Amino acid sequence: MRTDMQTGLETKFCRLGEELRVGDGVKIEGYASLFGRRDSGGDVVLSGAYARSLAALAREGRSVKMLWQHDPAQPIGIWDEVREDARGLHVRGRILTGLQKGREAAALIAAGAIDGLSIGYRTVTARKDAKGTRLLSELELWEVSLVTFPMLPEARLGAGAKGDDALAAERMLRDLADALEGARTLLAGP
């Protein structure tokens, strides 16, 4: 974890999940954060930690920024979708290859040299457990960066590019799993 002392912006790193996708050198997809996993900085993001931030961004018509290595002077693309699911914070977006840094990033991802995602955020609510692990229950998400070294090493790297049909099927199965989990919770009652 790294904290910018002037802005209070904290950054975390996480490998892209097996959903990594590079299509025509511009489309990417993966998990920027995994719930319940302790990262190298001793933090654990709890399920639901991004919900308020994502809702506020949507209400205000703003979006989570896609940066290169957390550099605010180097936006390299657009996140078309940023959402929480049962596993973590899932992102899907496009690297803008009209930008020099975007072309470089797309080439590095396609070659397998870059495979990490990292979140830039401000902690809203957190507490420490008995083991000293910081449990992050609410975060204000600012950006998701493509990075060289992710903070969450146990997140799985994708096997490579997948076709649009495979990604659509995976997305549909994840959404179905989320819906079933929600139904299970409702049926269990308070």
C-alpha positions in Angstrom: 0.0 0.0 0.0 1.1 3.5 -0.7 -0.4 6.7 0.6 0.2 10.1 -0.9 0.7 12.4 2.1 -0.7 15.5 0.3 -3.9 14.0 -1.1 -4.5 11.1 1.2 -4.9 8.8 -1.9 -4.1 5.2 -1.0 -3.2 2.8 -3.8 -3.5 -1.0 -3.8 -2.4 -3.5 -6.4 -4.1 -6.6 -7.6 -3.4 -9.0 -10.5 -6.0 -9.2 -13.2 -8.3 -12.1 -12.8 -8.6 -14.9 -15.3 -11.1 -12.7 -17.1 -8.2 -10.7 -18.6 -9.1 -9.8 -22.2 -7.2 -8.0 -24.8 -9.2 -7.6 -28.1 -7.8 -5.6 -31.0 -5.2 -4.4 -28.5 -7.7 -2.2 -26.6 -10.3 -4.1 -24.5 -9.4 -5.3 -21.0 -11.3 -6.9 -18.2 -10.5 -8.2 -14.8 -10.8 -7.7 -11.0 -9.2 -4.6 -9.5 -9.9 -5.9 -6.0 -10.9 -9.2 -4.4 -13.0 -9.3 -1.3 -11.8 -11.0 1.8 -8.2 -11.4 0.6 -5.3 -10.0 2.7 -2.9 -8.0 0.5 0.8 -7.4 1.0 0.0 -4.3 3.0 -2.0 -6.2 5.6 -5.4 -4.9 4.4 -8.6 -6.7 3.5 -11.4 -5.1 1.4 -14.8 -6.3 2.6 -17.7 -7.0 0.4 -19.7 -3.8 -0.3 -16.8 -1.5 0.3 -17.3 0.3 -3.0 -21.1 0.4 -3.2 -21.6 4.0 -1.9 -18.8 5.4 -4.0 -20.0 3.7 -7.2 -23.5 4.9 -6.5 -22.3 8.5 -5.9 -20.2 8.5 -9.0 -23.2 7.3 -11.1 -25.5 10.0 -9.5 -23.0 12.7 -10.3 -22.4 11.5 -13.8 -18.7 10.9 -13.1 -16.6 7.8 -13.6 -13.6 5.9 -12.2 -10.5 7.0 -14.1 -8.2 4.5 -15.9 -4.6 5.6 -15.3 -1.1 4.2 -16.1 0.8 3.3 -12.9 -1.3 5.7 -10.8 0.0 8.8 -12.6 -2.9 11.3 -12.8 -1.1 12.9 -15.8 -1.3 9.7 -17.7 -4.9 8.6 -18.3 -4.8 5.8 -20.9 -8.4 4.7 -21.3 -11.9 4.5 -20.1 -13.6 2.0 -17.8 -16.9 1.1 -19.4 -18.0 -0.9 -16.4 -16.9 -0.9 -12.8 -19.1 -3.0 -10.5 -19.0 -5.1 -7.4 -20.0 -8.7 -7.5 -19.6 -11.6 -5.1 -15.9 -11.9 -5.9 -14.7 -8.3 -5.8 -14.5 -5.2 -7.9 -14.9 -6.1 -11.5 -13.7 -3.7 -14.3 -14.1 -3.7 -18.0 -12.8 -1.0 -20.3 -10.8 0.2 -23.3 -7.3 1.3 -23.6 -7.2 4.3 -26.0 -4.5 3.4 -28.6 -4.7 6.9 -30.0 -2.5 7.9 -27.1 1.2 6.9 -27.2 1.0 5.6 -23.6 -2.2 3.7 -24.5 -0.4 2.0 -27.4 2.5 1.1 -25.1 0.2 -0.2 -22.4 -1.8 -2.3 -24.9 1.4 -3.8 -26.3 2.7 -4.6 -22.8 -0.5 -6.3 -21.8 -0.7 -8.3 -25.0 2.9 -9.5 -24.5 2.2 -10.4 -20.9 4.6 -7.9 -19.4 1.9 -6.0 -17.6 -0.8 -8.0 -15.8 -1.8 -6.0 -12.8 -4.6 -3.7 -11.7 -4.4 -1.3 -8.8 -7.0 0.8 -7.0 -6.6 4.4 -6.0 -9.0 5.4 -3.2 -9.6 7.2 0.1 -10.5 5.1 3.1 -13.9 6.2 4.5 -14.4 3.4 7.1 -12.0 0.8 8.4 -11.1 -1.0 11.6 -8.4 -3.4 12.7 -9.1 -7.0 13.8 -7.3 -8.8 16.6 -4.4 -9.8 14.2 -3.8 -6.2 13.2 -5.4 -6.6 9.8 -7.0 -3.5 8.5 -10.6 -4.3 7.4 -11.7 -1.8 4.8 -15.5 -1.6 4.8 -16.1 1.7 2.8 -13.8 3.2 0.2 -14.1 6.2 -2.0 -12.8 4.8 -5.3 -11.0 7.4 -7.5 -9.2 5.4 -10.1 -8.1 1.9 -11.3 -4.6 1.8 -12.8 -2.7 -0.7 -14.9 0.4 -1.5 -13.0 3.5 -3.6 -13.1 3.5 -4.9 -9.5 0.1 -5.7 -7.9 -0.4 -5.6 -4.1 -2.6 -8.8 -4.0 -0.3 -11.6 -5.3 -2.8 -14.4 -4.8 -5.2 -13.0 -7.4 -5.0 -15.2 -10.5 -3.6 -14.1 -13.8 -5.8 -14.8 -16.8 -4.7 -17.3 -19.4 -4.9 -14.7 -22.2 -7.4 -13.3 -24.6 -10.9 -14.7 -24.8 -13.5 -14.2 -27.5 -16.5 -12.0 -27.0 -18.8 -15.0 -26.7 -16.7 -16.5 -23.8 -16.7 -13.2 -22.0 -20.4 -12.8 -22.4 -21.0 -16.3 -21.1 -18.7 -15.7 -18.1 -20.5 -12.4 -17.4 -23.9 -14.1 -17.6 -22.8 -16.9 -15.2 -21.4 -14.4 -12.7 -24.6 -12.4 -12.8 -26.7 -15.5 -12.3 -24.5 -16.5 -9.4 -24.9 -13.1 -7.8 -28.7 -13.3 -8.3 -28.8 -16.8 -6.7 -26.8 -15.6 -3.8 -29.1 -12.6 -3.3 -32.2 -15.0 -3.4 -30.5 -17.3 -0.9 -29.9 -14.3 1.4 -33.5 -13.2 1.1 -34.9 -16.7 1.8 -32.7 -17.1 4.8 -34.3 -14.0 6.3 -33.0 -11.9 9.2 
